[in-house]
Amino acid sequence: MSQAQEVQVTHSTSVAETQSVSEQSTMKKVMRRLIPFILLCYVVSYLDRINVGFAALTMNKDLGLTPSQFGLGAGLFFIGYFFFEIPSNLALHRFGARMWISRIMISWGVISMLTAFVVGPKSFALARFFLGMAEAGFTPGIYLYFTKWFPGQWRGKATAFFLIGIPVANIIGSPLSGALMELHGLWGYKGWQVLLLLEALPAVLLGVACLFLLPDRPSKARWLTPREQQWLEAELANEQNILAARHGNKLRDAFVNWRVFALAGANFCGIIGSLSIGLWLPQIIKEFGLPSHQVGLVAAVPYIVGAIAMTLWARLANSSDKRLFFVAGAITVAAVSIAISAFMHDPLLKMLAITVAVASILSFQATFWAIPSGFLTGRAAAGGLALIVSIGNLGGFVGPSMIGFIREATQGFTYPLIFVAGALLLGAVITLALGDPAKAQK
């Protein structure tokens, strides 16, 4: 009998002791209590990292930023994120999500506000680097937090709901950012300064709220009954013991597992697509000759479609035992759609292709994150998830930077979009080569 099987047999006793607990009612209660608030936090975090794309509509001229300087500066967010991601996630694992996520949100909110007062390329680049440093650990920290609350397929559902924050941030943020850009002169500030100040404030307020609304684990949740706490803690402990027996749970186990690095590579390619579009889409649409508030409305359309698509795609993936094909299939469609958009000059056709690409990238992200959390646990999960996110987030530096340099050299978006399509296609190849880590032995 294997170690994993022995753990499963041992678990049968705790299951019997908690038979009176309904899994459906307990987990639905957990979903209702945690996911809406976490989703709101993610919406704010994603908005604060991409709103600079709207600010750029007038900020670049005011600060004298060239396309390459904007792309480089915007991308430096992810360099700061990269260096501080793993230490931040290990700190969260040690000190608990409630305190650490609160610290992350308050610090990034303050720095995001200060970005409104940059005066040129150097201060803009420095502000973006410090913003990434402050926000480091938030996304993998949430994924790690889910492993302490959601067993099995419930974690896949929680992850899918959490990632709806990406399109929601764009659906809300695009029109809002476009409208705030029109408030030029408010308090004596320029439109892009008003935008950065007002959209950063919610992060600080939510950071304070985290201290009261995010219990570290089920045993500390007053809204669960003692039996529900006991059942959920037992389920999670059993699952983590099985994963530890199969894949290890030490920090070193993550750093010597080649699958972690393969997932990081696939995530890197996906983020090149996601953040490149997110940061440059307002300027792509601006070339259609639209004013700022209309740019915001048009930019929201791909994410409205994407929110629906990723929800349906994640549901299909969760009901299938071949999740990997859903992940690879989504990013492949994204690559083809971006390549098609590169050669479209009609605004309607170009936006149609970009909409399909955005929906496909979001579907990739909604299904991707259930893979690493399906075989990592303990400190291996803390380090492994942070490693996947931190290496992946380098795509947020490479993508926008390369688009800026290529656009400056070619005076258009055709070749930059081809570059993004190639990166997405590489991500599909890496994903297919990975196999299913959850079914593999250590």
N, C-alpha and C positions, 0 to 999 in steps of 0.2 A: 504493500500500500504506500503511495507517495505521500509526501508531507502535506501537499494540498488536499489530498483525500482525507487524511487524518484530521485536518482542521475542519473539513466539512462535516465529518462524523461527530466531532466534539460539539459543533454548533447546534446539532439537533436538539440537545438538552435545552439550550436557551430559547430555541424556537417554541418548544413545548410549553415553556414557562410563560410565554407571551402570546399564546394562541388567541386570547380574547381581544387582542389589538387588531384593528382593521388596517391593513397596509394602505388601501386606497384613501380612507379618510385621514389617516395620519399624514401621508405624503402630500395630499392635497392641501392640508392645513399648512404644512411647511412651505409649499409652493406659494400659497396666498400670502403668507407672512413675510417671506424673504425676497421672492423674485421681483415684485413690483418696485421695491425700494432699490434693490441692486440694479435693476434695469434703468431706473432713473439716474443713478450714479454713473452708469456706463454711458448713457446718453450725454450727460454733461461732460464726461471725460473725452468722449469722441468729438463732441462739438468743440471743445477747447483745443484739440489738436488740429482740426481741419478748418476752423473759422478764419485762419490766416489766409486761406485761399480766396475768401471774399474780401478780406482786408486788402489784399494785394491789388484789387481793382483800382484803388487810388493810392494806397500806401507806397507801392513801388515807385510811382512818380514822385511822391512827396519826399521819399528817402533816397531817391536816385538809385534804386536797385535795378540791375539788369536781370534778364531771365535766368542766367546762370547763378547770379548772386542770390536771387530769391529761392531758386531750387536748392542750392547748397545750404542756405540758412534754414529753410523750412525742414530740410532733411536732417540737420544737426540735432533736432529733437530726438531722433532715434539713436544717435551716437550716445547721448547722455543716458537714454533709456537702456542701451546695451550694457554700459559699464556698471550700472547700479541695479540691474534687474535681479540677478541671482542673490546678491547680498540682501536686497530688500525682501525677496520672497522667503529667504531663510529666517530673516527677522520676524516676518509675519508668522511663520511656522512656530517660532519660539514664543513670541509675545502675544499672539492671538490676533484674529482678524479685526475685532472691534476697535482696538487701539491703533493698530498699524494702518488700516485703511483710512481711519480718521486722519491720522498724520499725513498720509499721502495726499488726500483730497484738499486739506487746508493749505498745505505748502504749494501744491500746483495752482490752486486758485489765486493765491497771492502773487506768484510769479507770473501767471497769465495776465493779471491786472497790470503788473509792471511792464509787460511787453508793450503796452499802449504808449510808453514814453521813450521807446528807442528812437535814435536820431540818425542812424545810418546803417550800412551793411554790417559793420563789426558788432555794434550793440544789438542788432537784430539777430545775428548768428549766435551771440552769447546768450541772449534771452531764450532762444529756442533750445539751446543745449541745456540750460538750467531747468527749463520746463520739463524736458525729457528726464532729467535726473530726478526731479521731484515726483513725477508720475510713475517712475520705474517701480514695478512690482504690483501695480494695481490689477492689470488684466490676469497675469498668472496667479496673483493672490486670490482673485475670485475663483479661478479654476480649482485652486488648492482648497479654498473654502467649501466648494461644492463636494469635494471628496469627504468632507467631514459632516455632510448633511444628506447627500443624495446617493443611495446605493443603486447599482445596476442601471437599468434603463431609465430610471428617474433622473439620473445625472445627465443622460443624453437630452432629455426633455428640458431640464433646467438650463443646460448649455444653449440649446436652440432658442429658448425664450430670452436668455441673456444677450445673445448675439443679435436679436431683433433690434437692440439698441443702436446698431450701426445704421440701418436704414431709417429708424425713427429719428436719430440725431440729424440726419440729412433732410428728412421730410419736414421736421420742425425747424431745423437750423438754417436750411437754405433760404426759405422765404423770410425768416426772422432776420438773418444776417443781411439779406438784401434790403429789408426795410430799415434796419438800424444804420446801414450805410447812408441812408437818406437824411439822418439826423445830424448832418454836418452843422457845426456851430453850437450844438447843445453844450452848456457849461463852458463854452469857449474852446471845445475840442473838435477835432476833425472827425468825419464820419467813421473812419476805421478805428480811431481811438475809442469812440463811444461803443462801437461793436465789441472790442476786446475787453473793455471795462465791465460792461453789463453782462456779457456772457460768461465771465469768470466768477462773478459773485455767487452764483448758485453752488459752485464747488466748495466754497468755504462754509456755506450754510449746511450743506449736506454732510460735510466732514464732521461738523459738530453733532449732527443728528445720528451719525454712525455710532457714537458712543452710547446711544440709548436704544437703537433699533437693530443692532447686529449682535446677537449672542454668539459666543465663540463655538459652541457645540450644543447638541440636543439637551444634554444634562443641565444646561444653564438657561434653557428657554422656559420661562414661566407659563407660556401659553400652551405647552404640551403637558399632558397628564403624566404622573410618574410612570405608568405602564407604557405610555407612548415613548417616553424618554428611554426607558429600559429596552424596549423592542428595537428602536432605531439605533441606539448605541451598539446593541448586540449584532444587528445586521451589518452595520458599518465595520465593526471589529472583525467579524467573520470574513467579509469581503477583503479587507486589507490584509488579513493573515494569509488568505489564499494567494493573493497577488504577491505578497512578500515571499512566500514559499516558492512561487514560480519564477519571479523576476528579481527578487531582492528588494529591500526597502532602505538601504543605506545610500547616502549621497554618492558614494563611489559607484554604486550600481547603475546610476543614471549616466554617469560620465564615461562608462566603459560599454554602454549599450549602443551599438551602431544604429539601432532603430530610432533612438532619440535624435541622433544627428541627421538621419534621413528625413524625419518629420520636420526638423528645423529647416532643412533645405527646401522642402515642399512649402512650408509656411513662408519662408523668405520669398519664394517666387509669387505666392499668392498675395503677399503684402505689397510687392512691387506693383501689382495690378490694382489692388484696393486703394492704396494711398496715392498712387500716381493719379488715378482718376479723381479721387476725392479732393486733392489739392489743386489740380489743374483744370477740372471741369468748369469752374466759373469762367476762367479765361478762354477756354474753348468756346463756351456759349457766348461770351462777350464778343467774339469775332463774328457772330451772326448779326451784330449791330443793335443789340438790345440794351436798355437802361438797366441799372443795378437791381432794381426791385423785380423786374421781369426775369433777369438772369437767375435770381433766387427761386422764382416759381418754376422755371423750366428745369433747373438743377434738381428739384425735388422729385420730378416725375420718375426717373430711373429707380429711385429708392422706394417709392410707393409700390411699384411693380416688384422690386426686389424683396420687400417685406413679405409680400404674399408668396412669392416663389420660394424663398428660403424656408418658410413655415411648412409648405406642402412638401418640399424636397426632404427636409429633416424628418417629417412624419413617415415618408416612404422609406428613408434610410433606417429609421428606428425599428421598422417592422420587417426589415430584411436581414439576413445573415451574411450579406455581401456588401457591407457598408463601404468598403474600399472602392468599389466600382461607382458608387454614388459620388464619392469625393473626387475621384479622378475624372468622372464624366462631366461634373459641373465645371471644373477648371479648364477642361478641354473646350467646352462650348464657349467659355469666356475668351479663350485665346483666339478662336476662330472669329468671334464677333468683333473683338478689338481690331483684328487684322482687316476685317471688312470695313470697319468704320474709318480706318486710315485712308481709304481710297474713295470715301463718300464726300462729295462737296455740297450736296443738297442738305440743308439744315435738318429737314424732317427725317431723311434716310440716315443721316449721321447719328441723330439722337436715338433713332430706333435701334441701330446696331449697338450704340453705347448702353442703351437700356437693357438689352439682352445680356451684354457683358457684365454690367453691374449686378443684375439678378443672378447670374451664374456664379460670380465671385462670392456673393453673399451666401448662395447655396453651398458652395465649397466650404466657407468658414463655418456654417451652421452644422455641417456634418464632420468636419475635420477634427474638432476638439474632443469628440468622444473617443477617438483612437488612443491618444496618449494617456488619458485618464482611465482607460480600460486595462492598462498593464503597469502603471506606476502607482506607488503608494509610499507613505511615510516621508522620510527625508529625500528618498529617490523621487517622489512626486514633487516635492518643493523645489529641488534642484533641477529635475528633468523638465518640468513645465516651464520654469523660468528660463532654462537654456533654450528650449524650443521657441519661446516668445522673444527672448533677447536676440538670438541669431536671426530669427524671422524678421524682427523689427529693423534689422539692418537694411532690409528691403525698402523700408520707409525712408532711408537715407539714399540708397542707390537709385531707386525709381525716380523720385522727384528731381534729384540732382542730375541724373542722366537726361531726363526730359528737358530740363533747363539748358544743359549744354548742347544737346542735339537740336533743340528748337532755335537756339541762338545761332548755331552754325548753318541751319537749313532754312531758317525764316518760316517755319510752319510746323504743324503737328503731325504730318504724315509719317515721317521717320520715327519720331518719338513713340507713336502708337504702335508701330511695327516692333520696336524694341520691347514694349510692354507685352505684346502678343507672344513674342519669343520666350520671354521669361515665364509666362503662364503655361506655355506648352511644355517647357522644361519641368515645371512643377507637376504636371500630369504624369510625365514619364517617371519621375522620382516616386510618386505616390503608387503607381502600378508596380514598380519594382520592389516596393516595401513588403508586400504581403500583409497578412493580418497579424499584428504583434500580439494581440490578446490570445491567439491560439498557439503561439510559439513558446517554447521553453526558454529559460534563461540561457 
